[in-house]
Amino acid sequence: MYLLFDSYGTLVEMDDFYGRLQRNFAKFGAELPFDAVKKAAHAEIRHDMKGAPLAVCLESWEKLRDDCAQTLADALEKQGHKLELSREAVKNVLTESVVYLPHEGVRETLQALKAKGLRLGVVSNWDFRLQNALEDAGLAQFFDFILPSAKAGAEKPAPQIFQKGFELARNFVQNLAPSDCFYIGDHYEKDVLGARRAGLSPLWLVRSERDLASGDVHEVENDDVPRLKNLRDLLQMF
């Protein structure tokens, strides 16, 4: 048996991203309305999600950060808030505002799963710095491997990324069958359907509606996929 996890929305979340952005812009003298910052941040997040698979090294990641900073500035200007800041300053504001923290109870749940003798891994749509993000959140030590889409060469829900994760899992659990490899994620289309198409056993984490709509579906008919209210539910399943 092996447990594979999604990352954002499942293991970690951004800590007060919009508030941090607003406060960090204010440090540079740019006093911006919260709603305008939030709307611009949504545009930046979408751009980051689209570009993450191409950020396979430090150089390409820095290029993505530059583009995200420009996207953020452009989105603010479209709302009538032109920034008198260099792109480098906007990039610094953005970088300092991105802080990932574990969801409530995640660290304790992972520790308990490891104590039960279970092996854990991460397969997620992310740039090549996913390892760093999970290290900063204090979670990386629980996993045998951390596979971002930027390194896998494929993005969920494509079956290739799940298959690569499964092959890595078999390095730690010999003779592992696909049906004994469980994938835990909070996105129905990308996580549940993607894992199922790859032959893995999906578990759907449904905490609550996420702030930024990203195709999430929380009411699905005629699908008996097991649902989790939080990751602690795993301790009763395994």
C-alpha positions in Angstrom: 0.0 0.0 0.0 1.2 3.5 -0.8 -0.3 7.0 -0.3 0.3 9.8 -2.8 -0.7 13.4 -2.0 -1.6 16.5 -3.9 0.1 19.6 -2.4 -1.8 22.9 -2.7 -5.3 22.7 -1.2 -4.5 19.3 0.3 -1.3 19.7 2.3 -0.6 23.4 2.2 -2.3 26.7 1.7 -1.1 30.3 1.2 -1.1 32.3 4.4 -3.1 35.5 4.1 -1.7 36.1 0.5 -3.9 39.0 -0.3 -3.3 40.8 3.0 0.4 40.2 2.7 0.4 41.7 -0.8 -1.5 44.7 0.3 0.8 45.3 3.3 4.0 44.8 1.3 2.9 47.2 -1.4 2.2 49.7 1.3 5.8 49.5 2.5 6.8 50.8 -1.0 4.2 53.6 -0.7 1.6 52.0 -2.8 -1.7 52.1 -0.8 -4.1 49.9 -2.6 -7.7 48.7 -1.9 -7.9 45.2 -0.7 -10.5 44.2 -3.4 -8.2 45.5 -6.1 -5.2 43.6 -4.7 -7.3 40.4 -4.5 -8.6 40.7 -8.0 -5.1 41.3 -9.4 -3.7 38.4 -7.3 -6.2 36.1 -8.9 -4.8 37.0 -12.3 -1.3 36.4 -11.1 -2.2 33.0 -9.6 -3.8 31.9 -12.8 -0.7 32.9 -14.8 1.6 31.1 -12.3 -0.5 27.9 -12.5 -0.3 28.1 -16.3 3.5 28.6 -16.3 4.5 26.3 -13.5 5.0 23.2 -15.7 7.6 25.2 -17.7 9.6 26.3 -14.6 11.9 23.4 -14.6 15.1 25.1 -13.3 16.1 28.3 -11.5 16.4 30.3 -14.7 13.0 29.4 -16.0 11.5 29.9 -12.5 13.0 33.4 -12.3 11.5 34.1 -15.7 8.1 32.9 -14.4 8.4 35.2 -11.4 9.2 38.2 -13.6 6.1 37.4 -15.8 3.9 37.0 -12.7 5.1 40.3 -11.3 4.2 42.0 -14.6 0.8 40.2 -14.7 0.1 41.5 -11.1 1.1 45.1 -12.1 -0.9 45.0 -15.3 -4.0 43.7 -13.4 -3.8 46.5 -10.9 -3.3 49.1 -13.7 -6.4 47.8 -15.5 -8.3 48.7 -12.3 -6.9 52.2 -12.3 -4.0 51.6 -9.9 -0.8 52.3 -11.8 2.3 51.4 -9.8 5.2 53.7 -9.6 7.5 50.8 -8.9 10.1 48.9 -10.9 9.3 45.3 -12.0 12.0 44.2 -9.6 10.2 45.9 -6.7 6.9 44.3 -7.7 8.7 40.9 -7.9 10.1 41.4 -4.4 6.7 42.3 -3.1 5.2 39.2 -4.7 8.0 36.9 -3.5 7.8 38.1 0.1 4.0 37.7 0.1 4.0 34.0 -0.8 4.1 32.0 2.4 2.9 28.4 2.5 1.6 26.8 5.7 0.2 23.4 6.4 -3.6 23.0 6.6 -4.8 22.4 10.2 -3.9 18.9 11.4 -1.8 17.9 8.4 1.6 17.7 10.1 0.1 15.5 12.9 -1.7 13.3 10.5 1.3 12.7 8.3 3.3 11.9 11.4 0.7 9.4 12.6 0.5 7.7 9.1 4.3 7.3 9.2 4.1 5.8 12.7 1.7 3.2 11.3 4.4 2.2 8.8 2.8 3.7 5.7 4.9 5.1 2.9 4.0 8.6 1.5 4.8 10.6 -1.6 3.7 13.8 -3.3 2.7 14.2 -6.9 1.5 17.7 -7.8 1.1 20.4 -10.4 3.9 22.8 -9.4 7.2 24.3 -10.5 10.5 22.7 -9.7 10.6 24.4 -6.3 7.9 22.2 -4.7 10.5 20.5 -2.5 11.4 24.0 -1.1 7.8 24.9 -0.5 7.2 21.7 1.5 10.4 22.1 3.4 9.4 25.7 4.4 6.1 24.3 5.5 7.8 21.7 7.7 6.4 18.7 5.7 9.0 17.5 3.3 10.5 15.0 5.8 7.4 12.8 5.8 7.7 11.9 2.1 9.9 9.4 0.2 9.8 11.6 -2.9 8.2 14.9 -4.1 7.4 15.0 -7.8 6.2 18.3 -9.3 4.7 18.5 -12.8 7.7 20.6 -13.9 10.0 17.5 -13.3 7.5 14.9 -14.4 7.0 16.5 -17.8 3.2 16.2 -17.5 0.5 17.9 -15.6 -2.6 16.5 -13.8 -5.0 15.2 -14.9 -2.7 13.5 -17.6 -2.1 9.9 -16.6 1.6 10.2 -17.3 2.3 12.2 -14.1 0.4 9.7 -11.9 2.2 6.8 -13.6 5.6 8.4 -12.9 4.5 8.8 -9.3 3.4 5.2 -9.1 6.8 4.0 -10.5 8.6 6.0 -7.9 6.3 4.5 -5.2 7.3 1.0 -6.3 10.9 1.7 -5.4 9.7 1.8 -1.8 6.9 -0.9 -1.9 7.8 -3.8 -4.0 5.1 -5.5 -6.1 2.8 -2.5 -5.4 -0.4 -2.8 -7.4 -2.0 0.3 -8.9 -5.2 -0.3 -7.0 -3.2 -0.3 -3.7 -1.7 3.1 -4.5 -4.1 5.8 -3.2 -4.1 9.3 -4.5 -5.4 12.0 -2.1 -6.4 15.4 -3.6 -9.0 18.1 -3.4 -9.7 18.7 -7.1 -12.3 16.4 -8.6 -11.2 16.6 -12.3 -7.5 16.8 -11.8 -7.1 14.5 -8.8 -10.0 12.1 -8.7 -10.5 11.6 -12.4 -6.8 11.8 -13.2 -5.8 9.2 -10.7 -8.6 6.9 -11.7 -7.7 7.1 -15.4 -4.1 6.1 -14.4 -5.4 3.1 -12.5 -4.8 4.4 -9.0 -7.4 4.6 -6.2 -8.5 8.2 -5.6 -9.6 9.7 -2.3 -11.4 13.0 -2.6 -10.6 15.6 0.1 -13.6 18.0 0.3 -13.0 20.6 3.0 -14.9 23.6 1.8 -15.1 25.9 -1.3 -11.7 27.4 -2.2 -11.3 31.1 -2.5 -10.0 31.0 -6.0 -12.2 29.0 -8.4 -10.0 26.6 -10.3 -12.5 24.1 -11.7 -13.3 22.5 -8.4 -16.5 20.5 -8.2 -18.1 19.8 -4.9 -21.3 18.2 -5.9 -20.9 15.1 -8.1 -23.6 12.6 -8.8 -23.2 9.0 -9.5 -19.6 8.8 -8.2 -18.9 6.7 -5.1 -15.4 7.9 -4.7 -14.5 7.9 -1.0 -14.6 11.5 0.4 -12.5 12.9 3.3 -13.6 15.9 5.3 -10.0 16.4 6.4 -6.8 14.4 6.2 -7.3 13.0 9.7 -10.0 10.7 8.2 -7.1 8.7 6.7 -6.2 7.4 10.2 -9.5 5.5 10.3 -9.0 4.1 6.8 -5.5 2.8 7.1 
